[in-house]
Amino acid sequence: MNTSLTTESKHTSRRSSGASQSGSSVSTGLARPADIKLRLNEVSHAYGDGESELTVLDGLSCTVRAGELVAVVGPSGSGKSTFLSIAGALLTPSRGEAEVGGRNLAGLNPQKLADLRLHEIGFIFQGANLLPYLRVEEQLRFVAKLGHADKRQAVRRAEELLERLGLTSRRRHYPDKLSGGERQRVAVARALMNDPSVILADEPTASLDADRGRDVTRLLAERVKAEGKAGVIVTHDERILPYCDRVLRLEGGRLREG
Amino acid sequence: MMFLALREIRFSKTRYVLIVTIMLLVSFLVLFVTGLANGLGNATSSAVRNMSADRFIVQKDSDDRFARSALHAEQIDQARAVAGAEGAEPLGVQMTTVTKRDSESKIDIALFGVPAGGWLMPETAEGSRLTASETGQVLADRDLAESGVAVGDTIVDGATGLEWTVVGFTENQSYSHMPAVWMNEADWAAYRSELMAARGGEADPAYNAIALRVSDAQAERLNSTLPDAEVITKSQAISAIPGHKAEQSSLLMMIAFLYVISAFVLAVFFYVITIQKTSQFGILKAIGARTRYLAGSVIAQVLVLSFGSLAIGVALVLAMKAMLPASMPFALSAGTVLSSCGLFLAVALIGGLASVVKVARTDALDAIGRAGA
């Protein structure tokens, strides 16, 4: 516990360098309400019923603004997956409110939630989890197609994203022909494809070596700032914390500034 | 929905080619056995099936078989009294063996005695028609031509020694795998009395059955008024033709099993690949794909594969049909092909249902906190 605290404070001190590196001018102090893309308010969640209830989240609150990349760290079993599932509109909390892109998730039916995930949330998973049978550019076009996006616009958006992420030469490759880092960059592009308000990354560097992990995180931070997304990375990987604007610790079912 | 379905097939070609091959073989077999069943059905029953009658009167306790049934002239008059002169026509059926004159080889035929010019008499496809006045003339099914009989030839009955001249051919008139040979009432009467004389001269029942074109009410009345006789439907009469039911039921059982097999093959194939892809479906649901879309993708694949294998299967069967010898009883109409294909598709969709259920039950939450893809 002690060691992790010290490394974290070290990273926090280097935070500004990470932010300036990506050329963002977003100030974390001055946020108008419209800038808040993700808000969890007094969220609690418990698994099980009655006698053997396991409370995982207990009055958790947090807000993430446009252009801000936040890291959430915590030991395993601290509720990181639950937090991500609630923020990602996959799980309805036992108590409390979740708001994504200004829309309250309470009372939405499964179809509405699926639509909201499609348009407002970009997921990046542990493994890249691309569809093995789609070429890189098709991975992006497929997401646009799910969202009924205009085809020409989708093609343009995909080209732009692939270029920004250095994948242009790989756009006709299948995932099994890509390196781990490239795959995760495609996953970043896919998460951004439908221009969501929020990007949620679940241990995105877990299957990458240190350099590739840093690369992917740097690119993610760059896009989050350039496109004004609210980014959340749930991670164990302390090497990528310098690229994040804030580090939050998940402890006792709540988030604290690290 | 085709977007994913087609791209996955393109990517995993081997796997899908294998399943298409199995489906194609099964659909080929379904169509082939169906054609064989129809062909055999025609060979046993087309002479009766193509009659424009809807019901028949046969003797009671004859098991619906024409050959076992005997009706008297007065029963025919009684039937006509109810059904009207146009509604009932007498029908004589007798299986016999003939030879072509000046030839030794025997030919099995089914003799049909009906009124010339009536609605029981089939259309003449080649040669001339029978008339009520001319005797000693018959109309034969074209299958008789395969035994070397041509229009103008004379055939000799083995039992009675009577001689008939073939004046014309008809199409698709066979009975219990024998070509049907049609004669008028006068020849039929002459044949019956010869036959009875040869057997010892007992009282001669005139005909075997009465063909009817009547309403339900008339049929009901006939059934109750005629003594020692009953009204049966055409399909009852057909299934009582010797050999018909046995052939059809065994072939139908094969066809039914083939459909069940194809449903299971598809179900197992898609269920296994769907289980393999469970985590993919979880991911897709997490990024916002609706269950309906994913289920639609699975169904789209089932349809693409079924259409593909059916198209090849139909082409193969048609090629096969063209190559089969004419003596092979095989009949496959466009309508039969279409309805078999329709049934095959329906069965394939049922096979895909298990996978759809599996897709629907996949939880998007599985996508979070898992490394695997």
Interface residues (C-beta under 8 A of the other chain):
Chain A: K80 S81 L84 S85 G88 L90 L91 Q111 A114 D115 L116 R117 L118 H119 I121 G122 F123 F125 Q126 G127 A128 N129 L130 L131 P132 Y133 L134 E138 F142 V143 K145 L146 G147 Y174 R190 D202 E203 A206 S207
Chain B: F3 L4 R7 E8 R10 F11 S12 S279 Q280 I283 L284 K285 A286 I287 G288 A289 R290 Y293 A364 L365 A367 I368 G369 R370 A371 G372 A373
